[in-house]
Amino acid sequence: MLPSHTPGKLFTVPSSEEQQKIPFARVNHNKYMVTDRAAYVGTSNWAGDYFISTAGVGVAMTSVGGKGVVQQLQAVFDRDWNSPYAADL
């Protein structure tokens, strides 16, 4: 098999000295997946044990027509992925 590379980014939200005193105040902790025609939004972290041993809520949706939630989630992902606060891993 050929080696593969899955791109990733680290999203760092800037803060003032005062804001740094608040733990987890600037965390981008989204839990969603979006494809060309579907999206999933849930409360579980993306690790197998979260889906097996914890209670969580999730919703899957498909796109019909082109201006729905799936496209809005894609726009949010693109905004964050291309943000000046996102650095390649």
C-alpha positions as CSV (number, residue, x, y, z in Angstrom):
1,M,0.0,0.0,0.0
2,L,1.1,3.5,-0.7
3,P,1.4,5.9,2.2
4,S,-1.5,8.3,2.6
5,H,-1.8,11.7,4.1
6,T,-5.0,13.1,5.6
7,P,-4.7,16.8,6.0
8,G,-5.5,18.4,9.3
9,K,-5.3,21.9,10.9
10,L,-4.9,23.3,14.3
11,F,-7.4,26.1,15.0
12,T,-6.1,28.6,17.5
13,V,-8.4,31.5,18.5
14,P,-6.4,34.6,19.6
15,S,-7.0,36.0,23.0
16,S,-6.1,38.8,25.3
17,E,-4.3,38.4,28.6
18,E,-7.6,38.6,30.4
19,Q,-9.3,36.0,28.2
20,Q,-6.5,33.6,28.8
21,K,-7.6,33.3,32.4
22,I,-10.9,31.6,31.3
23,P,-10.2,27.9,30.6
24,F,-11.7,26.6,27.4
25,A,-13.2,30.0,26.5
26,R,-11.8,30.0,22.9
27,V,-12.2,26.4,21.9
28,N,-13.5,25.5,18.5
29,H,-15.2,22.2,19.5
30,N,-17.4,21.4,16.6
31,K,-18.7,17.9,16.1
32,Y,-20.0,17.6,12.5
33,M,-19.3,16.0,9.2
34,V,-20.3,17.4,5.9
35,T,-20.1,15.8,2.4
36,D,-21.4,16.9,-1.0
37,R,-25.0,16.0,-0.2
38,A,-25.3,15.1,3.5
39,A,-24.3,16.3,6.9
40,Y,-24.1,14.8,10.4
41,V,-24.2,17.0,13.6
42,G,-23.7,15.3,17.0
43,T,-22.6,15.7,20.6
44,S,-20.1,12.9,20.7
45,N,-16.3,13.4,20.1
46,W,-14.9,11.6,17.1
47,A,-13.6,8.5,18.9
48,G,-15.1,5.0,18.8
49,D,-15.7,4.8,22.6
50,Y,-17.8,7.9,22.5
51,F,-20.2,6.3,20.1
52,I,-20.3,3.1,22.1
53,S,-20.1,3.9,25.8
54,T,-21.6,7.3,26.2
55,A,-25.0,8.8,25.5
56,G,-25.1,11.4,22.8
57,V,-27.4,12.9,20.3
58,G,-26.9,13.3,16.6
59,V,-28.9,14.1,13.5
60,A,-28.1,13.2,9.9
61,M,-29.6,15.3,7.0
62,T,-29.5,15.4,3.3
63,S,-29.5,18.3,0.9
64,V,-32.4,18.8,-1.5
65,G,-32.2,21.9,-3.7
66,G,-29.0,23.6,-2.7
67,K,-29.6,26.3,0.0
68,G,-30.2,24.2,3.1
69,V,-28.3,23.2,6.3
70,V,-25.8,21.0,4.5
71,Q,-24.6,24.0,2.4
72,Q,-24.5,26.2,5.5
73,L,-22.4,23.7,7.3
74,Q,-20.1,23.5,4.3
75,A,-19.7,27.2,4.4
76,V,-18.8,27.1,8.1
77,F,-16.2,24.4,7.5
78,D,-14.7,26.3,4.6
79,R,-14.6,29.5,6.7
80,D,-12.7,27.8,9.5
81,W,-10.5,25.6,7.3
82,N,-9.3,28.7,5.4
83,S,-9.2,31.0,8.4
84,P,-6.0,32.8,9.3
85,Y,-6.4,31.1,12.7
86,A,-6.0,27.6,11.1
87,A,-2.5,26.2,10.8
88,D,-1.5,23.1,8.9
89,L,-0.5,20.1,11.0
